């Protein structure tokens, strides 16, 4: 997997896994896990409005490659 032009499939994949995991944890463990779901949602909104994605920066820092795709 790779990050594409700053908005990659791996970022969406990780966001989905984290969101579903926090919902399952809130159901089986504690309702406080819903705060983590809210945190994920807030970061997705910030990313769509500003173009800054915290998960993208983390992935690039740990060595996930970035692939540039030209627009047609």
C-alpha positions in Angstrom: 0.0 0.0 0.0 1.0 3.6 -0.5 0.0 7.2 0.1 -1.3 8.7 -3.2 -0.8 12.5 -3.5 -1.2 12.9 0.2 -4.6 11.2 0.2 -4.0 7.5 0.0 -6.0 4.3 0.3 -3.9 3.2 3.3 -5.1 6.3 5.2 -8.7 5.5 4.6 -8.1 1.9 5.3 -6.5 2.6 8.7 -9.2 5.2 9.6 -11.9 2.6 8.8 -10.2 -0.1 10.9 -9.7 2.3 13.9 -13.3 3.5 13.7 -14.8 0.1 13.6 -12.5 -1.1 16.3 -13.5 1.8 18.6 -17.2 1.1 18.0 -16.7 -2.6 18.9 -14.7 -1.6 22.0 -17.4 0.8 23.0 -20.0 -1.9 22.7 -18.1 -4.7 24.5 -15.8 -2.7 26.9 -16.7 0.9 27.8 -18.7 3.7 26.3 -15.7 5.9 26.6 -14.3 4.4 23.4 -16.8 6.5 21.6 -14.6 9.5 22.4 -11.9 7.8 20.2 -14.5 7.5 17.4 -15.2 11.3 17.7 -11.5 12.0 17.5 -11.2 10.0 14.3 -14.2 11.9 12.9 -12.8 15.3 13.8 -9.5 14.4 12.1 -11.3 13.3 9.0 -13.2 16.6 8.9 -10.0 18.6 9.5 -8.2 16.6 6.7 -11.0 17.3 4.2 -11.1 21.1 5.0 -7.4 21.9 5.3 -5.6 19.1 3.5 -3.6 18.3 6.6 -3.8 14.6 7.6 -2.1 13.5 10.8 -2.2 9.8 9.8 -0.5 10.7 6.5 2.4 12.5 8.4 2.8 9.5 10.7 2.9 7.0 7.8 5.4 9.0 5.9 7.5 9.3 9.1 7.6 5.5 9.5 8.7 5.0 5.9 5.5 4.3 3.9 6.2 5.5 0.3 4.3 8.2 -1.4 3.2 7.7 -5.0 2.4 10.7 -7.2 -0.5 10.3 -9.7 -0.9 12.8 -12.5 -4.4 14.2 -13.1 -5.7 13.9 -16.6 
